[in-house]
Amino acid sequence: MNYCFGIDVGGTTVKMGLFRNDGELLDKWEIKTRTENGGEAILPDIAASASARLEQHRIKPEEVLGIGMGVPAPVNLEGVVKDTANLGWGYKEVRRELEELSGFKVIVGNDANVAALGEMWKGGGKGHQNMIMVTLGTGVGGGIIINGSVLVGEGGAGGEIGHLTVNDSETEPCGCGRKGCLEEYASATGIVRLANRRLKKDNLPSVLRAGKVSAKAVFDAVKEGDQAAIEIAGEFGRYLGNALSNIAVLVDPAIVVIGGGVSKAGDILFQFIEPHFQDWAFFANKNMKFALAELGNDAGIYGAAKLLLNK
């Protein structure tokens, strides 16, 4: 029996998993992400924690196939990161450095792409080799899986679904600096933007006027039949359905898996996304399925392990 590590590096914690090569998760834990001093301690901490866990489980280093890891930044095929928003790293040869620190083979990918791979392997996309993953959180992340492998791209920015332009008349900038990105309408913060605009439009009664507006509040109100909330959700679905139809005609996926905090609203999301997708979809893509993500916060460690096992 062989083993591998799946590691998901976040700005606050590093999630770590010890797997058998058949995909069984033997152990999972977290360590603090020490971002001070340019994040110089992150990789040594990971190597030390992995080594300690092997000793605890009495696993010999020669039984370990390697380490798969997702990081919150574009990563090229050589495992090089050119910059990160929240780890303190600038240019960093992540794969080379962690291989030297740990003594193991290392494969590194973008965290959203890696999470997509995890959902394909053991989650909502299980059984499919061609998949789009959309993560609706503070922003909109994504990953594209083609024939079981992640679409990485030249600089590691493949699958940045959130920055498709879906509205060329938008006047407010996205966090990336451009205007009209999908992230401005389909993320949790984007849904709040849509809600605030709708509520200012007229005096239509709505439970959303009574408290703090959030994506959760919008979909809770939808479930209560609130007309304003239904209109807001409809606009959200129109933008996302349109974007997915454009991605689908390029990569021809079998399934779209939706995760992130917004996905906690449940299957009701699909009532607003699918009709718009069908309106715009190329005829060959109309049988594409929709599913919710299943792995939650573990998607990254599963996907990281699979990233390593695929090599």
N, C-alpha and C positions, 0 to 999 in steps of 0.2 A: 504494500500500500504506500502511495506517495501523498504528499501534502503540499499546500500552497497557502500563501497569505493574500487576502483581499483587503485593500486599504483605501479609505475614502477620506481625503484631507479636506477639512473645512476650516473656516476662519477662527472658530472657537475651539472645536475638538477634532481629533483624528479618530475616526471609527476604524477598528481593526477586526478582521475575522480570520480564523484559522480553519481551513477547509481540507477535506479529503479530495482527491482528484476526481471523484465521482460527483462532486457538488454538495456533499453533506457538510453542513456547518457544524464544526466541533466546538467552537468557542468564539465569543465576540466580546469586545471590550472597547473602552475609549481612553485616550490620553489627551491632555491639554495641548492645544496648538500654541506653542510659544513663538509669537511673531516678533518679539523684540529683537533688536540688533539685526535687522534685515532677515529675520526668520532663520538665523543660522543654526538654531537648535532643533528645528523640525525634523530633518532627516536623521540626525544622530539619535533623537528620541525614538523615532520609529524603529530604527535598527536595533536599539537596545531593548525596546519592548518586545519586538518579535523574538529576539534571542532568548529573553527571559521566559516567554510563553512556551518556547520549544522545550526548555529545561523542565518547566512545570509539567508538560505532557510527556516528557521522556521520549521526545522525538529527535532522532539524529539529524544533523544538518544534511547529510547525504540523502536523506529521504524527502527533502524539500525541493520541489520543482522550481520555486521562485516566488517572486512578489509581483502582484498586479496592483496598480495604484491609480486612483483618479484624483486630479487636482483642479481647483477652480480657476482655470485659465486655458487658453489655447495651448496645445502641446503638439509638436511636430513628431514625425515618425522616429526621430532619433531620441525622443524623450527630453527635448529641450523646451524650456519655458522662457519666453522673452520678457514677460512682465506679469505681475499678478496684482489684483485690486486689494486683496486683504490678507496676504501671507507675508508681505514684506520682501518678497523676492523680486529682483529684477531679472536680468538674464541668468538662467541657471540650468546647468546640465544635470537635470534631476536623475535621469536613469543612470548615468555614469557614477554620480556621487553616491547614490544609494547602493549600487552594486559594490562599490569599493567599501562602503561602511558595513554592509551586511554579509557580503560574500556570496550572495545569491543573484541569479538572473532577475532582472527587473524590467517590466513593461509598464509604461506610463501613458495615460490618456486623459482627455478632458472629463471632468466629473459628470457632466450631463450626458455625454456620449457613453460613459461607463455605466451610468445608471440605466440607460436605455438597454445596454447589453444585458444587464442583470434582469430586467423585466422580460426580455426576450427569452432568457435562459430558464428562469424559475418563477416568473411573475405573470402579469397580465397578457404578455405576448407569447407565452409558452406554446410551442408547437408550430411557430411561424419563423421563417428565416428572413422575411422582408417586412420591416416595421418602421413606423415613425413613432417616436416618443415625444410627447409634449408635456413639459413640466410648468404648471401654472402656479407660480408663487409670487414673491415680491416682484420678480420679473418673469419673463417667459424663456425657459430653457428648452433644449431639445436635443434629440439624437436621431440619426438615421442609420438603420441597419440594413445592409444589402447583402443577400446571400450569407447571412450569419455573421458578417463583419461590420464594424463601425466605419461609416464614411468620415474620414479624418480631414482630408483636404491638404493643400500644400503647406499651410502654416498652422494647421490644427484647428481651424475655425469652421470646419464643416458642421452642418447641422445647427447653425445659429438661427433657429426658426423665429425667435422673438424679434429679429431685426429685418424680417421681410417688410417691405413697404406695402401697406394695405389702404392707406388714405393719403393721397397726394395733395389734399387741401388742408391738412392739419397745420396749425400755427404754433402749437406748443412743442418744444423739443423733447425727444426721448432722452433717457439717461446716456445714450451713446452719442448724443449730439445731433443726430438726424431727426427728421420729423415724419410722423405717420407710421411708425413701426408697429407691428402687431402687439408688442409689449405694452404699448400705450392704451390698449383696449382689452386685452385678454388676460393680463396679469391681475393679481389682487388689487394692486394700486390702480391699474387701468380701469377695472370695473368700478372702482370708487369714482374715478374721473367721469366715466359715462353716467354714473348715478347722479353726481352733483350737477352735471350739465342738464340731465333730464328734469331734475327737480326744480331747476331755475327756469325752465322753459315755460311752465304755467303753474296753476294752483291745483292740479289734479291731486285729490286726497291720496295719501300713502302712509303706511306705517313707518316708512323710511324717514319721514319728517320728524319723527318723535325722538330719535336717538342718534347715536354716532353711526354714520354710514360705513359699512364694510362689505367686502365681497360676500361674507357669510350672511350678513343681514339681508343682502339683496336676494340670495337664493332661499333663505328662510321665508322671506316675504313672497317670493314666487310660489312657494309651496302652499301659502295661505291664499293664493289667488289675487294678490295685490297687482293692479293693472300697471302701475308705473314700474314696478319691479319686473314684471313680465316684459315690458318694452325694453328695459335696460338689458335684460338677459337676451332678448332677441337681437339687440345690436351687438352684444358680445359674440353671440353665436354667428352672426353674419360675417363679422371680421375673421373669426377663427375658421369657420367653414370655408370661406373664400380662400384663405391662406392654405388650408389643407388640400383643397382641390388643385391648387397650383403646384404644391409639393408632390402630390400624388401623380400628376401627369409626367413628372420627371423621373420618379423612382419606383412607381407602380407597387406600393406596399400592399400586403395582405391585411394589415391591421394598423390602427392608430391606438396607442395606449396613452391615456391622459393621467398624469399624476400631479403632485404638488398640493399645496394647501387648498386651492380652489376645488380640487377634485373630491374633497370631502363632502361636497354638496351631493355627490352620488350620481346615479344614472339620469337624473333630471337634466343634467348638462347636455346629454345627447339629444334631448327633445329640441334644443335650440341650435345645436351645431349641425346635426345630420341633415335637416331639410335644406339648409344653405349649401352644405357640401354637395348634396345631390343636384341642386340647381345649377352649380357650376362645373360639376365633375365631368371629365372626359368619359365617354361611354364605357371604355375598358376598365375604368376605376370604380364604377358604381357599386360593385360588390364588396368594396373595402369595408372591413368590420371596425367597430369601435369598442374599446374596453377600458375599464379603470385599472390603474396600477395596483399591484397587490403587495409589493414588498416594503412599502413605506420607507423608513430611514435605512433599511438594510439593502436597498437596491444598489447602492454604491459599492458595498463590499462584495456582494454577489457578482456584480458586473466586473469589478476589478479582478476577482479570481478568474472569471471566464476570460478576460482579456489575456491573462497569463496563460491559461490552459489552451487558448486558441493558437498560441505561438509554438 
